[in-house]
Amino acid sequence: MFSAATYNESELVSRLTGGDQQAMAELYDRFSGAILGIIMKVITDQATAEDVLQESMLKIWNNIKSFDTSKGRLFTWMINIARNQAIDKTRSKNFKNSSQNSSIDDSVYVSETVPAVGASVDTMDVQNWLLHLPEENRQLMHLAYFMGYTQEEISKALNMPLGTVKTKIRNSLIVLRKKLNVT
């Protein structure tokens, strides 16, 4: 574990784009726990989630030059990559074959309080943001962004019109943007 150097976000990005492996090790040490937590909201199998984490970190390393600081924070960009990797994994043929016995009804559960994922303030605990939403909207956001369901799948699982699902998710995103002052 590399703990000798601690870079702020802009220094870390600069070093990563320069191919600094020590910066990548720090990135991994600093964020892998939170990223694994996000992945495990989509993929509950620990070994598969860890594989997706490794694939995500490799993708982050290979695509760091495409990160644009004007569009958001490094952690948010990494979370999107990891979440997309996890969703892609669940949609893969091999994953579907290995989990044929579980039904969508087994997965539709959202607790009253969503547990925290991040370990530090800098990691921007996404799940706590959802607490600013009404319960129904929180459930829709959880299914869409942490479980990897499409809006159509949510509509079917919750027996809710597709237009209503789309509107509630869009409104939830607007509320969250206002709460977070994100443009």
N, C-alpha and C positions, 0 to 999 in steps of 0.2 A: 504494500500500500504506500503510495507516494503522498506524504503529508508535509514535506519540507517546503514546498512552494504553494502559495495560495494566491490565485489571480482573481481580479474582479472580472466581470463578464466581458468587457471589451478587450482586456488583455488576454483572456482565455480564448476568445474568438480569434484574435490576431495570431496567437501562438498556434492554434489548431489549423488555421488556413495556411500557416507556414510549415505544417507537417510535424510539429513538435509532439513526440510521443509521450513525453512527460505530462504535457497539458492534457492529452487524451486520457492518461491514467488518472489525473486529477478530476477531469470531467466525469469519468466513470465512478470514481470514489464518491464524488459529491452528489451525483444525481441517480445512480443506478437503483438505489433502494426505492426512491419515489417513482421512477419509471417502471420498475418491476411491479409496484403496487397498482399502477394504472393498467398495465398489461394483464394483471391477475383479475381485474374487474371484467375483462373480456374472456380470458382463458384461465380457468380455475386450476388446471393441472400444473403443479409447480415446475416439473421438468420441461414441459412444453413452453411455459411462460418464460423460463430462463433461456431457452433456445431463442425465443422471439426477442428477448432482451439483447442477446448477443448479436442477432441479425440486425436489430435496430441500431445498436452502437456502431456496428460496421457501416451501416447505411449513413449514419450521422457523420462518421469519419470520412467516408467517401464523398459526401455531399456538403460538407461544411462551407465550401466556397459559395454555395447557393443561398446560404443564410443571409438575410437582409435585416440589419438592426432596425431599420426604419419601419419594418412591418410588425415588429414584436420582439419579445424577449427570447433568449436562447432556450430557456427551459420550455416555454410554450411550443416552440418549433420542434424541440426534441419529443415532447409529449405527443404532438400530432404525428410525427413519424412512427413512434412506438405504437400508438393506438391504431394507426392504419396498418402497420405490420401485423398486429394482433388480429384485426378484422380480416385481413387477407388470409391469415393462417386459418381462421375459423371457416372461411369460405372455400378453402382448398379441399380437393377431393379426398386426400389422405386423412385430414382432420375429420371430415364428415363421416368417413367410413369408420374411424376409431370411436366416434361418439354417436353412433346410430341409435343407441338405446335410450338416449335422453330426449325428452320432448320439450317443446318450447314452453309449455305450461310449468315445467319444473324450474325454468330459469326466470320466470316473471315474478320476482320478489324484490321489493325495495324496503329496507328497514326504515323505521321512523326517523332515526338519526344515522346519517351516512358517516362511516368512520373516516378519520383523517388518513391521508396517504403520505404526505410529505414529512420530512424530518426537520426542515429548517424554514424560516420565514421566507427566504429567498426562493424556495421552490414553489411558492404560490399555490397553496393547497386548493386545487380545483373543486374538490368535493364539498368543501365548506361553503363555497360560493353558492352551491345549489340550495343551501338552507335559506336563501333570500327569496326562494320561489314557493308558491303554493304546493301542497303535497302532490297533486295530480301532475303538475308541470315538472316537479322534481323527478317523479317516476318516469315521465316521458324522456327527459334529458338523460337519466341514468340508462335507460334502455338504448337510446340512440348513441350516446357518446362513450359509455363504459361497457355496455354489453354488445355493441356493434350491430344492433338491429337496424334495418332500413325502416323508413317511415311506413312503408306498406306492411312490413312484418309487425310493427307496433300496432298499427290499425287493426290487423287481424287478431293479434294476441289479446288486445284490450277491448275488442269489439267496439271500436270507436271509428267514426267516419275519417277517411284519409285526410280530407280537408281540415278537419278539426285538429288532427295530430300535427299537420304542417303549420297551422296557425299558432297552436300552443307552443310548439318548439321555436318558431320564429319570435313570438312575443317573449318567450323566456330568454332567448339570446339578446334581445333588445334590453330587457331588464338587467341582465348580467353585465352588459356593456356599460350601461349607465352607472351601475354600482361600482364597477371597476374603472370608470372613466377611460374606457378604451374607445378609440374612434375607428 
